[in-house]
Amino acid sequence: MAPRILLCCLAALALAGCGAEEQPSAPAKAPATQLTVRVDPDGDGPKPAKEAEVSDAAGLRPADLEPVPDDVACTEQFGGPETATITGTLGGREVDARFARNNGCEIARWEKASPLLEAAS
């Protein structure tokens, strides 16, 4: 009879350990994004600027909105009179970016930020 008691005790211990399930942890909250996007279609011209509030940054990071460093050579080309600003919080980080289309580097920045800029177009 001793082996039966031993088996019953072992079975009871095994079943006691099976009932505890680990609770899933809450998903990590993404850093806040709340931006004001303002696009002026003719720069200093008479057309009014358009503005939009954006809470989805289309995969952009704050570094994507950084200005072109002073020591970077840019092609001399004109992409249009448009100007824009993006201000607010992107991924939990404050941003204050200015855009124009007055040289190749600035045109490339504009194109990279175009998912946001289109919100105010």
C-alpha positions as CSV (number, residue, x, y, z in Angstrom):
1,M,0.0,0.0,0.0
2,A,2.9,2.4,0.5
3,P,3.6,2.7,-3.2
4,R,0.0,3.6,-3.9
5,I,0.0,6.4,-1.3
6,L,3.3,7.6,-2.7
7,L,1.9,7.7,-6.2
8,C,-1.3,9.5,-5.1
9,C,0.8,12.1,-3.3
10,L,3.0,12.7,-6.3
11,A,0.0,13.0,-8.6
12,A,-1.6,15.5,-6.2
13,L,1.6,17.6,-6.2
14,A,1.8,17.5,-10.0
15,L,-1.8,18.6,-10.4
16,A,-1.4,21.4,-7.8
17,G,1.4,22.9,-9.9
18,C,-0.6,22.7,-13.2
19,G,-3.4,25.1,-12.1
20,A,-1.2,28.3,-11.9
21,E,-1.2,30.2,-15.1
22,E,0.9,33.2,-15.6
23,Q,-1.1,36.3,-16.4
24,P,-0.1,38.1,-19.6
25,S,1.5,41.4,-18.9
26,A,0.0,44.6,-20.3
27,P,1.3,45.6,-23.7
28,A,3.9,48.3,-23.6
29,K,2.3,51.7,-24.3
30,A,3.8,53.4,-27.4
31,P,5.2,56.8,-26.7
32,A,2.8,59.6,-27.4
33,T,2.6,61.3,-30.8
34,Q,0.7,64.5,-31.2
35,L,1.8,66.8,-34.0
36,T,0.6,70.0,-35.7
37,V,1.5,70.0,-39.4
38,R,1.3,73.3,-41.3
39,V,1.9,73.5,-45.0
40,D,2.0,76.8,-46.9
41,P,1.6,75.9,-50.6
42,D,3.1,79.1,-51.9
43,G,5.5,80.0,-49.1
44,D,5.2,83.8,-48.6
45,G,2.5,84.1,-51.3
46,P,-1.2,85.0,-50.7
47,K,-2.6,81.5,-50.5
48,P,-3.5,80.5,-46.9
49,A,-1.5,77.8,-45.1
50,K,-3.3,74.6,-44.3
51,E,-3.0,72.9,-40.9
52,A,-3.8,69.4,-39.5
53,E,-3.4,67.6,-36.2
54,V,-1.8,64.2,-36.6
55,S,-1.4,61.4,-34.0
56,D,0.1,58.8,-36.4
57,A,3.5,59.5,-37.7
58,A,3.5,56.9,-40.5
59,G,6.7,55.2,-39.2
60,L,8.7,58.4,-38.9
61,R,11.1,59.0,-36.1
62,P,12.2,62.3,-34.5
63,A,15.6,61.9,-36.2
64,D,13.9,61.9,-39.6
65,L,12.8,65.5,-39.0
66,E,16.2,66.8,-38.0
67,P,17.6,69.7,-40.1
68,V,20.3,69.1,-42.7
69,P,23.7,69.6,-41.0
70,D,25.6,72.8,-42.1
71,D,28.6,70.8,-43.4
72,V,26.5,68.8,-46.0
73,A,26.8,69.8,-49.6
74,C,23.4,70.0,-51.3
75,T,22.5,70.2,-55.0
76,E,21.4,73.6,-56.1
77,Q,17.9,73.0,-57.4
78,F,14.5,74.5,-56.7
79,G,11.6,72.1,-55.9
80,G,8.9,74.7,-55.4
81,P,7.8,77.6,-53.1
82,E,6.1,75.4,-50.5
83,T,7.1,75.7,-46.8
84,A,6.0,73.6,-43.8
85,T,6.4,73.2,-40.1
86,I,5.9,70.1,-37.9
87,T,5.7,70.8,-34.2
88,G,4.6,68.8,-31.2
89,T,5.6,65.4,-29.8
90,L,6.7,62.4,-31.9
91,G,7.3,59.1,-30.1
92,G,7.4,60.9,-26.8
93,R,10.0,63.5,-28.0
94,E,9.5,67.1,-28.7
95,V,10.0,68.2,-32.3
96,D,10.0,71.6,-34.1
97,A,10.9,71.1,-37.7
98,R,10.9,73.6,-40.6
99,F,10.8,72.5,-44.2
100,A,11.3,74.1,-47.6
101,R,12.1,72.9,-51.1
102,N,15.0,75.2,-51.9
103,N,17.8,72.6,-52.5
104,G,18.3,68.9,-53.1
105,C,18.7,68.1,-49.4
106,E,15.6,70.0,-48.4
107,I,13.6,68.4,-51.2
108,A,14.7,64.9,-49.8
109,R,13.7,65.9,-46.3
110,W,10.3,67.1,-47.6
111,E,9.8,63.8,-49.4
112,K,10.7,61.8,-46.3
113,A,8.2,63.7,-44.2
114,S,5.6,63.7,-47.0
115,P,3.3,61.2,-45.2
116,L,2.9,63.9,-42.5
117,L,2.9,66.9,-44.8
118,E,0.1,65.4,-46.9
119,A,-2.2,65.5,-43.9
120,A,-2.3,69.2,-44.2
121,S,-2.5,69.4,-48.0
